[in-house]
Amino acid sequence: MPRRSRRQAAARASNRLRDYYRGVTPGVGRRRHGSEDSTYSGGDSNLHKPTARNTGRFAVLNPDKRRQNKVIKHLEKPEVPPEKDEQLKVAKIDFRTTGNRIAHHTDEFEKQALIVRRGQLFDIGLELNRPYSSAKDKIILEFRIGRYPKPSKGTLIKVTLGTEKLTTSKWGAKLDQASGNFVGIRVMSPADAIVGKFDFYVQTEHEGTKFRTAKDDKNAVIVLFNPWCREDQVYVDDKKKLEEYVLNETGFIYVGSKQRIRGRPWNFGQFDDPVLDASLYLLDRARMAYTSRWNPINITRVLTAQINSLDDDGVLVGNWSGDYDDGVEPWVWNGSVKILEQFLETKESVQYGQCWVFSGITTSVLRCLGIPARSVTNFGSAHDTDANLTVDYHFDDKDEPIEDLNNDSIWNFHVWNECWMARPDLPAGYGGWQAFDSTPQETSEGQYCCGPASLMAIKNGHVYYGYDTKFIFAEVNADRIYWKVPEDGDDWEQLRVEKYSVGCHISTKMAGSDQREDITHLYKHPEGTELERVAVREAVEHGNRPGTYVDRSVPEDVTFDIETDDDVDIGEDFSVRVKLTNKSDQERYVTMYLTAQAMYYTGVSLGKFWNQRFTVRLTPNGDGEVEGRIDADLYVPRLVDQGGIKFFLMGHVRETQQSFAGQHDFRLGVPDLILKVSDKDRIINIGQEFHVNVSFKNPINTALTKSAFYFEGPGLTADDKVIHHSDIGPRENATAVVKLKPKKKGKRKLVVSFTSKQLQQVCGECVLNIV
């Protein structure tokens, strides 16, 4: 084809292509084509739309004649992604402060913040910019404490909103309600959570995008100890004690002498505005590791050092000199609040105080943090400076005192503190009240601090258990010993021992009353008894002068073992036996004292309810056995939760002065609940109400009062979650009917428990098949 003809043909093809994209069909006029497969309807019927080569956005004619008869399709338009949902954002955080604080017993705090107790649910509300979708949105609650929070240290906690059942073993969050743009969230902190002030943030995630609230000092959550929580180490199962030792803001501190005791009113003021900030500041200024701030043992020990000014310029300066011109006389103070407020404002130690002031401040701080605490006064209080557990007075050959040796002393009174906690670091039975002292007297591990020491350990002379048990034992039970020291310093002669001049009328305010309570029996056995002497000998043997009472090489040729009957259920009488073996070829006389105490499962003892003394004559190389019988009517009224009983044995061998001690843990069985679906409800349909009969027999000879059945089960609903029952007579059968309505199909488990004032931990369960 001539060159000109080729150019003309190309031009005609180009025009046709242009007209096609303009919607013009030859012979028809202009119109919009209907589909990308449409062809020309006029002109040369054998001529189709020419093809085009796509070069970006424009179609360019391919002049090759061999391709002119091919159909040219539309250029595909780029796909537009569908519009994404709006990012979920938090407009406002509602800490529901009023309701949470009432539920957590923190509503008395003047500080306006969310203050909760660990191991207990609290609520948070979120106002969002749109409704929350559980399928598409994720909400994460973030708690941060410390300068450099880390998940591995437990100082950075991220909790994703989920559906799992909340427990006191870990942080968790669960959706409580969702309405419009509002969501309500239930949050659980673990029962061993770090105590302190957490910064709080909310993060949302939606289809790969994230949102996080900004830092705001108002968005803080303060977590405290929870003596109302069974799993917390400071748990107290006594409402009166909780009211007194956690919530009571005033009290008495006892001063004077053992012949004339006087109660001094004191304002602890633990809920006043400066006290909480001051208490948390004390932990910060001590540079206490956050990883240790979950443990009441560690916190108590740190605070005993921080409240006095020695070593670390703590809260209060002690002064016994009589010169107070540059400060306030110790007896001027009537409470703790002003002292803590001044210390928080100035960051300088306040002048001055003495033992009762140190104790009052300590009580305030511990109650503020949620640790049950009280001030305790010991009249005739020994100050043992050399850790030999005696108060020693030395005289020369002329009966003159040797002043440079007489460093020990006995105070008219001394005030320290007690706090209530379990002691998992010690053997079972050593929990409960712990003694500690903020008054600077002697150093402990290089600091002026003291305790906490188990009162059970103090009482039994087990001074090898921490902390500072030796020192506190000497304060309440040291003997005053008079020594004659020859001029050459050898062969000291013991002149006289005064056994009963230390540790008298140990006093504290009675719970729920303004009366004084004498608690000497918690610290020591009755003066003059063999058991008291055994405890003293046991303690002195672990002091710095173990040969004070007995020869250094005391033979231990008598062994013992404590046994009880097997498989004893609550309500049954049982026996306890002590088996003895004399390994010597000489006769031995042994005196023993065996006690039984009710005990929490945490190891905290509630005090003895049974005791018996024994004297046994052992033949050479012979065996012996004594037995005690314990009636159910005696132990049942004393039992708590797990039905645990602990036996303590202390003994003394007359011929060798050997002392021995032992313990035996014992648990009583409880009946099971019997659960049975009623005959007419054999087939359980979803959404249909059915009945479960619950029954058991009262195993004891006492009526059960304040009785109730509690039940729960996944996928099961009921009008009531507790059924209160009338008093259940001795050995009487009790029944209850649980009305349920299943929400889900499949196998579901119903768990029911029974509790009363006299009997607890009675449980049962059954599996339900919902169709």
Protein Blocks (a to p, Z undefined) as FASTA:
>chain_A
ZZklmmmmmmmmmmmmmmmmnopaehibpcddfbfkbccfehjfkbccdddddehjaccd
dfbfklmmpccddddddddddddddddddfbdcehlmmmmmmnopmmpmbgcddddehia
cddddddfbdcdfklpccdddddedjbdcfklopaccddddfbdcdfkbccdddfbdchj
bccddddddfkbccddddddddddeehiacdddddfklccdddddfkbmkbmkbccbfkl
mmmmmmpmbdcddehjfklccdddddfklmgmklmmmmmmmmmmnopafklmmpmklmmm
mmmmmmpmghjlpabdcdfeopaklmccfklpgbfklmmmmmmmnopacddddfklmmmm
mmmmmmmnopacdddddehiacdfkonopacddddfkopacfklmmbccdfbdcdddddd
ddfkbcehiacjddddfbdfbdcehiacedjddfklmmnopakbcehklmmmmmmmpccd
dddddfkopaiadfbdcfklgopaiacddehiabdcdfklmmpccehiaklmmmmmmmmm
mmmblmlmmcfblcdfbccdddddehiaehiacddddddddfbfbdcddddddddddddf
kopaebjfbdcdddddddehiacdddddddfklmmmmpgfkopacdddddddfklopacd
dddddddddddddddddfklmpacehiacddddddddfbfbdcehiacddddehiacfbf
cdcdddddehiacddddddddfbgcjdddddddddfkbghiacddddddZZ
